[in-house]
Amino acid sequence: MYDNPGHKDKHMIEIAEFLAPTPSPLWKLAKQAGVNYAVGGLPFNDPANGADAPWDLAPLRRIKSQYKDAGFQLVVLESRPPLNNAKRGLPGRDDEIATVCALLENMGKLGIPVWCYEWMTDFNWLRTNMATPSRGGSLVTSFDYALVENEPPTELGPIGEDELWENLEYFLRKVIPVAEANNVKLSMHPDDPPLSPIRGVGRIMRSVENFQRLLELVPSPMNSITLCQGNFTLMTDDLPSVIRKFGRDNKISFVHFRDVQGTPRKFQETWHDAGQTDMLACMQAYRDINFDGVLRPDHVPTVEGDNNENAGYSSFGRLYAIGYIRGLRQAVYAP
């Protein structure tokens, strides 16, 4: 899918990192660890935007150029304009959808091929502890449904799954033609945790069957999946078979390579080598489906010498994850 310098096999999964659009020491660390691909965000609150919105052409062109100057190819945008009215079917949803269409058009003009989005209403990924002790005193995030089970509904009130499906179909019917015209894949991220409802809010992207329903809702080569392993491994006992199932149909466009230990109701993040998933078997599955997109490590532990201000995204923990993944990839693709 992407420029693939240095590899004889064009069908090889590539390692990327999420790098916020403002250059930072993490950019250098990622480059030093051998990463050539960037998963970027929209440049919100950047004074250089001027009167432009973060999803307008000029700001996107500028950040793509910044990544390129640092040695990275920008291949995924994992940041979203406001979408809650669209998710809830509220007044203003068509304006939000128009903004997404503009983003997709501009991504197409710049050759950025994947937009990772989600359909979590009112709140995004949820944890009940952001500093759970793990190996050697490192810190990970964790979730225990019992701690939120009796919390009141969100400010906008309950919303059911049927309504969320209706609103998602409305959204896709508006944006899929724009994605097709601009050759940009919509890549749906799972609900995190894959549990419904939470605080009265339905969560629909929470099972393998529901992801199949998503793909059938508005069939298109641009309607695809972010295979976030930390969520999907809570949906199935055989993650490699799920990778092969969706991969055979070319429906995986982006991978979050991470792991957890537990169940949807109670789990914690883990080191990449210490969770419940056979990570080697997953890497073999990506090889078997000839996946040639990117993965990025996700939700790493906070380790000694780093801080936990952005739990799950500390810099030094990512270096371990990148090295571990590079080792897996070498073992799987070497033959």
C-alpha positions, 0 to 999 in steps of 0.5 A: 500500500505504501512506499516500502524502501528496503524490503523485497516483499511488498506485502509486508506489514509496516511499523508506524508510530502515533506522532502528534503534529507538533515536532517533539523528542518522540519524533527523534526517538521513533526515527532512531528506533527505525520507524519510517511511517507516521500516524498523525493527528489534526493540528488543533490549536496551532497558531499557524493555521490562521483562519483555516480549520485544522482539516483544511488543505493548507494545515494538512499540507503543512503537517505532512511536510513536517513529517516528511522533513523528519523522515516520516511518510504520513499514512494515517490520520487518527484524529477527528473533527467534532462528530457527536451530533452525527453520532446522536442524530442531533441538529447540526449533524449535517454540518459535522458530516460536511466537515468530514467530507472536506477532510476526506477530500483534502486527504485525497489531494495530499495522498493520505490514504486512511482516516481512523474514526470511531462511533463512541458517543459522549465519551471515548476510550474509558478506564477506571484507573490510569496508574495500575501497577504492572511489571517492575513497578511500571504503570498501565491503565485498567477498567473495572465495570463495577466502578462505573456501573451505577454512575448516572447517565451522560449529560445528553441522556441515554441512547440505544444501539438501534439509534446509533446504527441508524445514525451510523448508516446515515453518516456512511451513506453521506461520506462513503461516496466522498471517500471513494472519489478521493481514495481514502479508507474509512477505518472504524476503531472498536469501542473501548471497552467493547461493552454496552451500555455504559452510563446509559450510552449504547456502544455498537462497535463491540463484537466481531458480528457487529463489525461484519454488520458495519461492512455490510451496512454500506458495502464499499472498498473504502468501508474498513476496519482498524483492527485494534487488538486490545479490543478485538481480543476481548471479543474473541478467543481466536484473534488470528482467525478474526484477522484472517476473516476480515483480511481475506476480504481486504477489510483491515486498513490499519492495526493497533498492536497491543494487548490486555489481560481480562474480560470486557467487564474487567481488564488491564493493559499489559506489556506487549509480551505479557497479555492474553493474545498470541502476538506471534500468531497474529503477526503470522496472520497478517503475513498470511493475508498479505497485509501491507498497511501499517500497525502502530504500538498502542497503550504502552506501559509508563516506565522508569524515567518517563511520566504518566501524564499521558497514560498509555502513551509515554515515550520510553514504553513505546521503544520497548514495544517497537523493538518487540514488534520488530523482532516478531516481524523479523521472525515471521517474514524472514523465511 
